[in-house]
């Protein structure tokens, strides 16, 4: 279950030349900021609290690096409360979520033209959701799995960020757009455009920032930069 065989060395020059022009977080999906507790937010927290037994419990979240792309692995029952369609579609303990360029993500073969288009031109996006069993490390044995621990409020904001990344129809339903690329998986229409200023790894960085991590999404272009940021944050705990 790895993307490590995909090579992008021919595009290093392009990435380096464009990195100085990176913007901040002003692209969809947006970072979820901490805000005053409202009755609705309190009710949502109570739903999670019932599932976690203690409100102060540290909740494990898994960040998976596939070599060039990163995503989150979230407990199915927690996020299904907000996305009932996922509860009907996925039946295992966890779901992996990744966000990225629709054409690039779904392409059976990666070409130079496709890669350049994904980097330089704003393109439509999808969320890739994967049915993941209990043994996450074994399932992603060819990828790097990093575990982070969040308190209930941080966990809630990360879930809110992921949920807000899905596009919806006029009735509020999420939009499946085909089978995923590995395992038991599904693509869904996402919000936001993909380009060099708004990449898959920046999406992960925005999720981490939403969860309260001291991270700047601006220069988080690579999977390695995400893992390094997590290591740095955890070393200060």
N, C-alpha and C positions, 0 to 999 in steps of 0.2 A: 504494500500500500504506500508507495513512495513515488515522488516525482524526481528523484535524484538523477535519473538518466537523461533528463531534459537539460540541454546545455545552452547557456546564454552568453558564453564568453565573447562571441562576436559583437555583442551589444554593450560591452563594458564601456567602450569609449563614449557611446551615446549617453549612457547613464551618468558617467562622470561629468560630461560637458553640460548636462542639464540640471545636475543636482543643485547648483547655485541658485537656480530659479525657483526652487520649491517654495510653495506657499505654506500657510498654516493649516488650520482645521476648518476652513470656511467652505468645505465641500460636503455634500450629503454622502452618507449618513452622518449626522452631527454627534459630537460628544454629548453624553448625558451628564449634566451638571448636578451637583448636590443642591437640593432645594428644601424649603420648609416642609414639614410633614403635613399633608392634607388628609382629610378623612378617607379619600380614595386611596392615597398612598399607604396610609396606615392599614387599611383593609388588605391591600396587596401584601404588605409585610406580614400580616397575621396569617395569611395563607401559607407563606413560606415558613413562618415560625412553627406552625403546626407540623409541617413536614420535617423540620430540622430538630424538633423537640425543644431545644433551647435557643432563644433568640441570639445569645452570645456565641453560639457554636461557630467555629471556623469552617467554612464550606470549601471543599476542594474543587478547583477548576483546572482543567488541563489545556495547555497551549501546545499545539502540535506543529512542529516545523517539518515540512516536506522537502527541505533543501532550498527552495526558492519561494515557497508559499506557506503561510501560517493560518491557523484557524483555532477555534475554541471547541472544546468538548464539554457539554453541559448535561446534567442529569435530565433525562427525558421528562420525568414527572414534574419537574420544576417549571420548565419552559412550556410544556403542553397546557398549563393552566391559562396561558395567554395566547396560545396558538392551537386551538382544538384540532385543526386539520392535521397537525403533526402527530397528535395522539392517535388519530385514525390511521396514519400512514406508517409510523415507526413503532415497533413493538419491543425493542431492546432497551437496555438500561440507560444508554447515553446517546446523544446525537452530536456529531461534529458539524460545525458551521464554518464555512469559508465564504468570502465575498470576492468577486472579481469580474473581469471583462467577459461578457457573454460569448463572443466569438472565439476568443482565445481559450477560455475554460472548456468549451464544448467541442473544440476542434479535434478530430481524430489524429491530425498530424500538424505539428507546429512548423510554420514557415517564417522566413525572414519578414515577408510582407505583413503577415498576421501579427508578429511580435512588434514591429515598428508601428503598425496601426494602433495596437493596444496602448503603446507608450505615448504616442504623439497626438492622437486624435481622441477627443472625448467620445466614448462608446458606451453602449448600454451594458448593464450589469446584471448578474445573477447571484443568488446564494446557493451554495452547494451544501446539502444536508445529507449526512451519512448515518445509517443505523449502526451503532457501535455497542458491542457486548461489554460485560462487566470488566473483563481483562483488557484494559485499554492499552497497556504496554505491549502485550503480546499481539494485539490486533494491529498496532502501528509499530511493529518490530523493526521496520526499515526506516523509520522516521525518528526524530528526536521529540520526546514528550517531556514537557516541563510542568510541574505541578505548582500552582499558587493557591494560597488560602485567603479567603475573603470573609469579612464579617457579613451579617445579613443585609445591611444597608448597601454595602459595596456590591454584593452579589445581585441584589435587586436592580441596581443601576446597570450592571453588565447585561442582565437579562433584558432590561428595557431597551438598551442600545441594540442588541441583536434583534429583538422584536421590531423595533422601529426601522430596521434596515430592509424589511420585506415590503415590496410594493403590494398594493391592494386594489381590488376592483371596487365598483361603486357600492357594493354591499359589505365591504370590509373584509372580503375573503382574500387570502394569499393565493398566488397564481403559479401553479406548477407549469414548467415549460420543458419537460422531458426528463428522461432518466439521467442519473449522474454518471461519473466516469470510473468509479470503482466501488466494489461492494454493493450493498443494498442502499442505493442513494437516489436522490432526486434534486433537480434544479428548480429554483423558484425565482420569479422575477424580483429584482431588487430595486431600491431607489438609488439615485446618484449616478454619476458618470465616472468611468474609469479612464485615467490618463496618467501621465508621469507625475502630476501633482496630487493624485488621489488613487493610490494603488491598494492592492490586496493587503499588503503588510501595514500600510497606514491605517486601513480599516481595523486591523488587529490592535494597533497602537491606540486608536480612538476608543476601542472597547476597554483596554487596560486603563486608559485615562478616566473613562467613565466610571470604572471601578475604584478610582481613587489612587491609582499608582502615579508616582511622580515621574511622568514620561512626557516628552514632547514628540507628538506624532510627525512634526515637520520633516525630519530627516530619516524617518523610519521606512526606508525603501526596500530593505532586504530582510529575509527571515533571520539572518544572523544578527542584525541590529535589534530585532525584537528580543531574541534570546539573551543578548548581552544586557539589554535594558532590564529584563526580568532578574538576571543574575545580580546586577548592580543594586536593584531595589531590595532584593532579598538579603544581600550582604549587610544592609543597614538595619535589618530587623533585630 
